[in-house]
């Protein structure tokens, strides 16, 4: 089964996503729509293709040596 896939960026206005003029009329059958928020370019893009698995997630290590936790400061509102 070959499914046509298009990707474009759009802005959601009043819960409506506008399809760019170049893609209008491309599909005559029902389609599946996946929406994801555009994130900051500071994120590291995933390499490779295929399904996302547990192996795609790397451990995050933060050096906490010399860091002191202040409960009162953390709970300030």
C-alpha positions in Angstrom: 0.0 0.0 0.0 1.5 3.3 -1.1 0.1 6.3 0.7 0.8 9.8 -0.4 2.3 11.9 2.3 2.6 15.7 2.3 4.0 17.9 5.0 3.5 21.6 5.4 3.4 24.3 8.0 0.2 26.2 8.8 -1.3 28.4 11.5 -4.3 27.3 13.5 -7.0 30.0 13.3 -10.3 29.5 15.1 -9.5 25.7 15.1 -9.1 25.7 11.3 -5.9 24.5 9.6 -5.6 25.9 6.1 -4.2 23.6 3.5 -1.7 25.4 1.1 -3.0 26.1 -2.4 -0.4 23.7 -3.9 -2.0 20.7 -2.0 -5.7 21.5 -2.4 -7.5 18.8 -4.4 -4.6 16.3 -3.9 -6.7 13.8 -2.1 -10.2 12.6 -3.0 -10.5 9.9 -0.3 -10.7 10.4 3.5 -7.3 11.4 5.0 -5.6 10.9 8.4 -4.3 14.1 9.9 -1.5 14.3 12.5 -0.9 17.7 14.2 2.2 18.6 16.1 3.3 21.9 17.5 6.4 23.4 15.9 9.1 23.5 18.5 12.1 25.6 19.0 15.0 25.0 16.7 17.1 24.3 19.8 15.8 20.8 19.9 17.9 18.1 18.5 16.1 16.4 15.6 15.7 12.6 15.6 17.9 10.8 13.2 16.7 7.8 11.2 13.3 6.8 10.3 10.7 4.3 11.3 8.7 4.0 14.6 9.9 5.7 17.7 11.1 3.1 20.2 12.6 3.1 23.7 16.0 3.2 22.1 15.3 6.7 20.7 15.3 8.2 24.2 18.7 8.9 25.7 19.4 9.4 29.4 19.7 13.0 30.7 22.6 13.6 33.1 22.8 16.7 35.1 25.8 17.5 37.3 24.5 18.4 40.7 27.8 18.5 42.6 27.9 21.7 44.7 24.2 22.4 44.1 22.2 23.0 47.3 18.4 22.5 47.3 16.4 25.2 49.2 12.9 23.9 49.8 11.6 27.4 50.9 12.9 28.9 47.7 11.4 26.1 45.6 8.0 26.5 47.2 7.8 30.3 46.9 4.9 31.5 44.8 
